Every structure is written in C-alpha cells, then in structure tokens.
Amino acid sequence: MLASITSHLTGWIADQGVYAVFALMAVDALVPVGGELIMVYAGVVAAGAVAGGHPTFLGMAPTPGLESYLVLAMAGALGYLAGSLAGWVIGARGGRAIVERHGRWLHLSPRTLDRAEAWFDRFGSRAVLLGRITPVVRSFISVPAGILGSPLREYTMLTLLGSLIWCFAFAGAGWAAGGSWESFHHAFRYADYAVAAGLAVVLALAVARRRRARRPAS
C-alpha cells in the first residue's frame, strides 16, 4: 500500500549517484534519514552490483570498484560535513531560542538539548567525534554544538574525521556485500516498519503536546 521507503532511497542513489549520496547525507546530519543504509547502498553501487547504477560526477564516470567506492564514500563524508556545518550555524545564530521556536522541525527539545550539553560536559572536545560515530546521537549533535559554542575549527575537523570513518566503513560493507545485496536489502524491510512506527509516535506526541498546551490552567 505504501511505497517502500528504502526502495525510494536506493532508487535515487542508483539514478543520481554522487549527487544523491551527498544530498542525503547532508540531510542525515540534521535529521536521521538512514545514513547507514544510504552508505551501504552506495558501496553496492560502487561494486557494480546494481544494473544501471553507475555514479557520475561532472560528466566523469568512475570505473566500478575501488574508484567508484572512493568517490561515493567521499561524497557521503563531504555531504555529511556540509549538513553538519549548516546545523552548527543554525545553532550558533539561533541559540537556545531556536529550540523553543523550531525544535520540532529540528527534532530537538529542551530535554534533548540538556542531554547534548551533558554529553559535551562529559567528553569535552571528544564529544563531536564520538557523537559522529555513535548511532542516533550522530544526527542530533550539529545544532546543539552550535548552541553550546563548540569551536568551529575543532568542530569541523572532528566532524570530518568522524564522517570519513562512518561513510567509508558502511560503504565498504556495501562494496563487500556486492551481489549479495538483494538478500541484504530484504533484511532491511523492517527498517520501513520502524520508520513508519517512529513517525506515528512523533505525530502522537505532537498532538498530545498541543492538546496540553491548549488546555486551560486550573
């Protein structure tokens, strides 16, 4: 009934290659959209295991194999860095007020920001690097880093390092999977259900919050 979320993502990557990987990973730096699956599939495309999936960039077509793997993995890392820098700027310019005004669109709440602050207090400068290689946390570091005043140069270097590790590792897994992608992709069908359930929970919480806000104080 509903189109497969993973099929749409993988289809776009197969069609648009480098540009799709860059754009999707930029979004993943702000809102979790399945960066793991994106990079795994990029690795599958790099291996030449997808019919019609040949990455191109500025008119050039990297050969399947190592060359395509390096190009797509780097596109993912640079896309993630671009999204992370945008998130830092949003946080630095908007401050804590941005959480109150636009927190729901950024998937941030005062509680999430408090947790991020505790994360930075605990790990110091390592918080950015650790956050970039930690599932779920990695998509919620960018804006709080700007709000909490993480130094831009250090933030950029650590984010780039973390995104390189993340993207090359998952793209490498996809490259290794190669022709076994179909069975691997079949196992990911549960990701669709998880995303749908997550959206339903977010919607329910938003409705409940709005109802409480409209309820007159006793």
C-alpha atoms as a printed R data frame, in Angstrom:
    type eleno elety resid chain resno      x       y       z
1   ATOM     1    CA   MET     A     1  0.000   0.000   0.000
2   ATOM     2    CA   LEU     A     2  2.756   2.453   0.953
3   ATOM     3    CA   ALA     A     3  5.786   2.694  -1.306
4   ATOM     4    CA   SER     A     4  8.924   1.241   0.221
5   ATOM     5    CA   ILE     A     5 10.971   3.943   1.909
6   ATOM     6    CA   THR     A     6 14.194   2.053   1.359
7   ATOM     7    CA   SER     A     7 13.324   1.446  -2.286
8   ATOM     8    CA   HIS     A     8 12.912   5.184  -2.846
9   ATOM     9    CA   LEU     A     9 16.246   5.924  -1.205
10  ATOM    10    CA   THR     A    10 18.151   3.221  -3.018
11  ATOM    11    CA   GLY     A    11 16.456   4.036  -6.305
12  ATOM    12    CA   TRP     A    12 17.502   7.667  -6.072
13  ATOM    13    CA   ILE     A    13 21.075   6.687  -5.256
14  ATOM    14    CA   ALA     A    14 21.180   4.322  -8.224
15  ATOM    15    CA   ASP     A    15 19.849   7.050 -10.543
16  ATOM    16    CA   GLN     A    16 21.719  10.099  -9.227
17  ATOM    17    CA   GLY     A    17 24.821   8.517  -7.698
18  ATOM    18    CA   VAL     A    18 27.235  11.058  -6.229
19  ATOM    19    CA   TYR     A    19 24.696  13.871  -6.016
20  ATOM    20    CA   ALA     A    20 22.111  11.748  -4.205
21  ATOM    21    CA   VAL     A    21 24.645  10.434  -1.685
22  ATOM    22    CA   PHE     A    22 25.906  13.964  -0.979
23  ATOM    23    CA   ALA     A    23 22.389  15.396  -0.538
24  ATOM    24    CA   LEU     A    24 21.012  12.540   1.555
25  ATOM    25    CA   MET     A    25 23.984  12.521   3.915
26  ATOM    26    CA   ALA     A    26 23.721  16.306   4.309
27  ATOM    27    CA   VAL     A    27 20.131  15.833   5.472
28  ATOM    28    CA   ASP     A    28 21.145  12.912   7.705
29  ATOM    29    CA   ALA     A    29 23.494  15.245   9.584
30  ATOM    30    CA   LEU     A    30 20.431  17.163  10.810
31  ATOM    31    CA   VAL     A    31 17.581  14.642  10.766
32  ATOM    32    CA   PRO     A    32 18.096  10.856  10.786
33  ATOM    33    CA   VAL     A    33 17.108   9.519   7.351
34  ATOM    34    CA   GLY     A    34 19.015   6.241   7.393
35  ATOM    35    CA   GLY     A    35 22.624   7.212   6.766
36  ATOM    36    CA   GLU     A    36 23.736   3.636   7.338
37  ATOM    37    CA   LEU     A    37 21.530   2.291   4.565
38  ATOM    38    CA   ILE     A    38 22.488   5.167   2.251
39  ATOM    39    CA   MET     A    39 26.208   4.456   2.526
40  ATOM    40    CA   VAL     A    40 25.808   0.677   2.368
41  ATOM    41    CA   TYR     A    41 23.870   1.007  -0.855
42  ATOM    42    CA   ALA     A    42 26.425   3.491  -2.183
43  ATOM    43    CA   GLY     A    43 29.010   0.764  -1.682
44  ATOM    44    CA   VAL     A    44 26.813  -1.722  -3.535
45  ATOM    45    CA   VAL     A    45 26.524   0.698  -6.463
46  ATOM    46    CA   ALA     A    46 30.294   1.206  -6.362
47  ATOM    47    CA   ALA     A    47 30.788  -2.547  -6.689
48  ATOM    48    CA   GLY     A    48 28.786  -2.503  -9.926
49  ATOM    49    CA   ALA     A    49 26.186  -4.849  -8.462
50  ATOM    50    CA   VAL     A    50 23.199  -2.654  -9.427
51  ATOM    51    CA   ALA     A    51 22.002  -2.734 -13.028
52  ATOM    52    CA   GLY     A    52 22.059   0.800 -14.413
53  ATOM    53    CA   GLY     A    53 23.654   2.177 -11.249
54  ATOM    54    CA   HIS     A    54 26.791   3.962 -12.444
55  ATOM    55    CA   PRO     A    55 27.902   7.014 -10.458
56  ATOM    56    CA   THR     A    56 28.789  10.092 -12.479
57  ATOM    57    CA   PHE     A    57 30.230  13.402 -11.355
58  ATOM    58    CA   LEU     A    58 30.714  16.496 -13.530
59  ATOM    59    CA   GLY     A    59 30.446  14.380 -16.632
60  ATOM    60    CA   MET     A    60 33.002  11.835 -15.436
61  ATOM    61    CA   ALA     A    61 32.123   8.206 -14.745
62  ATOM    62    CA   PRO     A    62 34.375   6.465 -12.205
63  ATOM    63    CA   THR     A    63 35.017   2.829 -13.020
64  ATOM    64    CA   PRO     A    64 33.175   0.257 -10.874
65  ATOM    65    CA   GLY     A    65 35.253  -0.936  -7.973
66  ATOM    66    CA   LEU     A    66 37.797   0.983  -5.932
67  ATOM    67    CA   GLU     A    67 37.463   4.234  -7.891
68  ATOM    68    CA   SER     A    68 33.668   4.386  -7.511
69  ATOM    69    CA   TYR     A    69 33.940   3.354  -3.866
70  ATOM    70    CA   LEU     A    70 36.332   6.204  -3.086
71  ATOM    71    CA   VAL     A    71 34.204   8.765  -4.947
72  ATOM    72    CA   LEU     A    72 30.891   7.747  -3.341
73  ATOM    73    CA   ALA     A    73 32.317   7.355   0.164
74  ATOM    74    CA   MET     A    74 33.951  10.781  -0.085
75  ATOM    75    CA   ALA     A    75 30.693  12.273  -1.413
76  ATOM    76    CA   GLY     A    76 28.899  10.902   1.656
77  ATOM    77    CA   ALA     A    77 31.525  12.261   4.055
78  ATOM    78    CA   LEU     A    78 31.559  15.722   2.455
79  ATOM    79    CA   GLY     A    79 27.754  15.828   2.289
80  ATOM    80    CA   TYR     A    80 27.574  14.953   5.962
81  ATOM    81    CA   LEU     A    81 30.140  17.652   6.738
82  ATOM    82    CA   ALA     A    82 28.108  20.239   4.791
83  ATOM    83    CA   GLY     A    83 24.934  19.365   6.692
84  ATOM    84    CA   SER     A    84 26.804  19.413   9.989
85  ATOM    85    CA   LEU     A    85 28.199  22.882   9.310
86  ATOM    86    CA   ALA     A    86 24.725  24.131   8.411
87  ATOM    87    CA   GLY     A    87 23.456  22.723  11.706
88  ATOM    88    CA   TRP     A    88 26.275  24.407  13.633
89  ATOM    89    CA   VAL     A    89 25.439  27.772  12.033
90  ATOM    90    CA   ILE     A    90 21.742  27.350  12.834
91  ATOM    91    CA   GLY     A    91 22.572  26.618  16.456
92  ATOM    92    CA   ALA     A    92 25.179  29.368  16.804
93  ATOM    93    CA   ARG     A    93 22.924  32.053  15.352
94  ATOM    94    CA   GLY     A    94 19.661  30.893  16.875
95  ATOM    95    CA   GLY     A    95 20.889  29.932  20.334
96  ATOM    96    CA   ARG     A    96 18.572  28.179  22.731
97  ATOM    97    CA   ALA     A    97 15.657  30.165  21.379
98  ATOM    98    CA   ILE     A    98 15.766  28.082  18.216
99  ATOM    99    CA   VAL     A    99 14.799  25.028  20.235
100 ATOM   100    CA   GLU     A   100 11.723  26.803  21.547
101 ATOM   101    CA   ARG     A   101 10.701  28.169  18.146
102 ATOM   102    CA   HIS     A   102 11.689  25.423  15.709
103 ATOM   103    CA   GLY     A   103 12.649  22.488  17.898
104 ATOM   104    CA   ARG     A   104 10.034  20.112  16.499
105 ATOM   105    CA   TRP     A   105 11.278  20.632  12.926
106 ATOM   106    CA   LEU     A   106 14.841  20.005  14.041
107 ATOM   107    CA   HIS     A   107 13.802  17.029  16.174
108 ATOM   108    CA   LEU     A   108 15.115  18.874  19.206
109 ATOM   109    CA   SER     A   109 13.528  19.554  22.560
110 ATOM   110    CA   PRO     A   110 14.835  21.237  25.711
111 ATOM   111    CA   ARG     A   111 15.405  17.768  27.142
112 ATOM   112    CA   THR     A   112 17.403  16.707  24.078
113 ATOM   113    CA   LEU     A   113 19.496  19.866  24.361
114 ATOM   114    CA   ASP     A   114 20.122  19.168  28.052
115 ATOM   115    CA   ARG     A   115 21.314  15.681  27.145
116 ATOM   116    CA   ALA     A   116 23.578  17.097  24.462
117 ATOM   117    CA   GLU     A   117 25.033  19.554  26.968
118 ATOM   118    CA   ALA     A   118 25.693  16.694  29.385
119 ATOM   119    CA   TRP     A   119 27.367  14.802  26.518
120 ATOM   120    CA   PHE     A   120 29.678  17.753  25.820
121 ATOM   121    CA   ASP     A   121 30.394  18.244  29.530
122 ATOM   122    CA   ARG     A   122 31.324  14.587  29.875
123 ATOM   123    CA   PHE     A   123 33.518  14.143  26.814
124 ATOM   124    CA   GLY     A   124 34.760  17.656  26.106
125 ATOM   125    CA   SER     A   125 36.243  18.066  22.622
126 ATOM   126    CA   ARG     A   126 35.821  14.332  22.017
127 ATOM   127    CA   ALA     A   127 32.036  14.743  22.133
128 ATOM   128    CA   VAL     A   128 31.843  15.714  18.467
129 ATOM   129    CA   LEU     A   129 33.956  12.801  17.231
130 ATOM   130    CA   LEU     A   130 32.231  10.267  19.480
131 ATOM   131    CA   GLY     A   131 28.852  11.660  18.515
132 ATOM   132    CA   ARG     A   132 29.619  11.293  14.807
133 ATOM   133    CA   ILE     A   133 30.315   7.584  15.101
134 ATOM   134    CA   THR     A   134 27.505   6.783  17.544
135 ATOM   135    CA   PRO     A   135 24.180   5.641  16.038
136 ATOM   136    CA   VAL     A   136 21.219   8.006  16.588
137 ATOM   137    CA   VAL     A   137 23.351  10.503  18.534
138 ATOM   138    CA   ARG     A   138 25.186  11.428  15.315
139 ATOM   139    CA   SER     A   139 22.111  13.126  13.861
140 ATOM   140    CA   PHE     A   140 21.475  15.254  16.964
141 ATOM   141    CA   ILE     A   141 24.912  16.782  17.543
142 ATOM   142    CA   SER     A   142 25.075  19.505  14.892
143 ATOM   143    CA   VAL     A   143 22.627  22.144  16.159
144 ATOM   144    CA   PRO     A   144 23.461  21.668  19.892
145 ATOM   145    CA   ALA     A   145 27.167  22.011  19.050
146 ATOM   146    CA   GLY     A   146 26.471  25.482  17.680
147 ATOM   147    CA   ILE     A   147 24.211  26.409  20.571
148 ATOM   148    CA   LEU     A   148 26.764  25.265  23.141
149 ATOM   149    CA   GLY     A   149 29.624  27.128  21.479
150 ATOM   150    CA   SER     A   150 31.739  24.266  20.149
151 ATOM   151    CA   PRO     A   151 34.773  25.930  18.435
152 ATOM   152    CA   LEU     A   152 34.118  25.880  14.682
153 ATOM   153    CA   ARG     A   153 37.606  24.802  13.540
154 ATOM   154    CA   GLU     A   154 37.795  21.946  16.016
155 ATOM   155    CA   TYR     A   155 34.178  21.003  15.307
156 ATOM   156    CA   THR     A   156 34.859  20.894  11.560
157 ATOM   157    CA   MET     A   157 37.969  18.743  11.867
158 ATOM   158    CA   LEU     A   158 36.384  16.250  14.261
159 ATOM   159    CA   THR     A   159 33.181  16.079  12.224
160 ATOM   160    CA   LEU     A   160 35.126  15.422   9.026
161 ATOM   161    CA   LEU     A   161 37.164  12.701  10.711
162 ATOM   162    CA   GLY     A   162 34.067  11.042  12.154
163 ATOM   163    CA   SER     A   163 32.153  11.250   8.882
164 ATOM   164    CA   LEU     A   164 35.082   9.763   6.942
165 ATOM   165    CA   ILE     A   165 35.238   6.828   9.347
166 ATOM   166    CA   TRP     A   166 31.468   6.315   9.226
167 ATOM   167    CA   CYS     A   167 30.977   6.681   5.476
168 ATOM   168    CA   PHE     A   168 33.984   4.661   4.364
169 ATOM   169    CA   ALA     A   169 33.116   1.864   6.800
170 ATOM   170    CA   PHE     A   170 29.489   1.486   5.723
171 ATOM   171    CA   ALA     A   171 30.276   1.970   2.034
172 ATOM   172    CA   GLY     A   172 32.939  -0.699   2.451
173 ATOM   173    CA   ALA     A   173 30.342  -3.062   3.904
174 ATOM   174    CA   GLY     A   174 28.137  -2.466   0.871
175 ATOM   175    CA   TRP     A   175 31.034  -2.952  -1.511
176 ATOM   176    CA   ALA     A   176 31.846  -6.246   0.192
177 ATOM   177    CA   ALA     A   177 28.194  -7.341   0.017
178 ATOM   178    CA   GLY     A   178 28.181  -6.746  -3.736
179 ATOM   179    CA   GLY     A   179 25.987  -9.331  -5.440
180 ATOM   180    CA   SER     A   180 24.510 -10.421  -2.108
181 ATOM   181    CA   TRP     A   181 22.694  -7.086  -1.894
182 ATOM   182    CA   GLU     A   182 19.228  -8.470  -2.609
183 ATOM   183    CA   SER     A   183 19.220 -10.717   0.446
184 ATOM   184    CA   PHE     A   184 20.766  -7.928   2.499
185 ATOM   185    CA   HIS     A   185 18.148  -5.474   1.271
186 ATOM   186    CA   HIS     A   186 15.395  -7.973   2.068
187 ATOM   187    CA   ALA     A   187 16.535  -7.934   5.685
188 ATOM   188    CA   PHE     A   188 16.170  -4.155   5.705
189 ATOM   189    CA   ARG     A   189 12.417  -4.360   5.039
190 ATOM   190    CA   TYR     A   190 11.931  -3.982   8.781
191 ATOM   191    CA   ALA     A   191 13.513  -0.518   8.547
192 ATOM   192    CA   ASP     A   192 10.393   0.633   6.721
193 ATOM   193    CA   TYR     A   193  8.206  -0.535   9.586
194 ATOM   194    CA   ALA     A   194 10.490   1.093  12.149
195 ATOM   195    CA   VAL     A   195 10.447   4.438  10.330
196 ATOM   196    CA   ALA     A   196  6.661   4.330   9.969
197 ATOM   197    CA   ALA     A   197  6.250   3.484  13.651
198 ATOM   198    CA   GLY     A   198  8.632   6.283  14.605
199 ATOM   199    CA   LEU     A   199  6.688   8.817  12.565
200 ATOM   200    CA   ALA     A   200  3.457   7.665  14.181
201 ATOM   201    CA   VAL     A   201  4.949   8.104  17.662
202 ATOM   202    CA   VAL     A   202  6.266  11.584  16.820
203 ATOM   203    CA   LEU     A   203  2.865  12.592  15.457
204 ATOM   204    CA   ALA     A   204  1.079  11.261  18.531
205 ATOM   205    CA   LEU     A   205  3.432  13.122  20.868
206 ATOM   206    CA   ALA     A   206  2.993  16.348  18.892
207 ATOM   207    CA   VAL     A   207 -0.806  16.063  19.072
208 ATOM   208    CA   ALA     A   208 -0.690  15.317  22.805
209 ATOM   209    CA   ARG     A   209  1.636  18.254  23.440
210 ATOM   210    CA   ARG     A   210 -0.610  20.622  21.507
211 ATOM   211    CA   ARG     A   211 -3.673  19.454  23.427
212 ATOM   212    CA   ARG     A   212 -1.918  20.020  26.756
213 ATOM   213    CA   ALA     A   213 -0.857  23.490  25.624
214 ATOM   214    CA   ARG     A   214 -4.448  24.391  24.747
215 ATOM   215    CA   ARG     A   215 -5.862  23.010  27.989
216 ATOM   216    CA   PRO     A   216 -6.770  25.896  30.327
217 ATOM   217    CA   ALA     A   217 -4.784  26.053  33.535
218 ATOM   218    CA   SER     A   218 -6.757  25.036  36.594
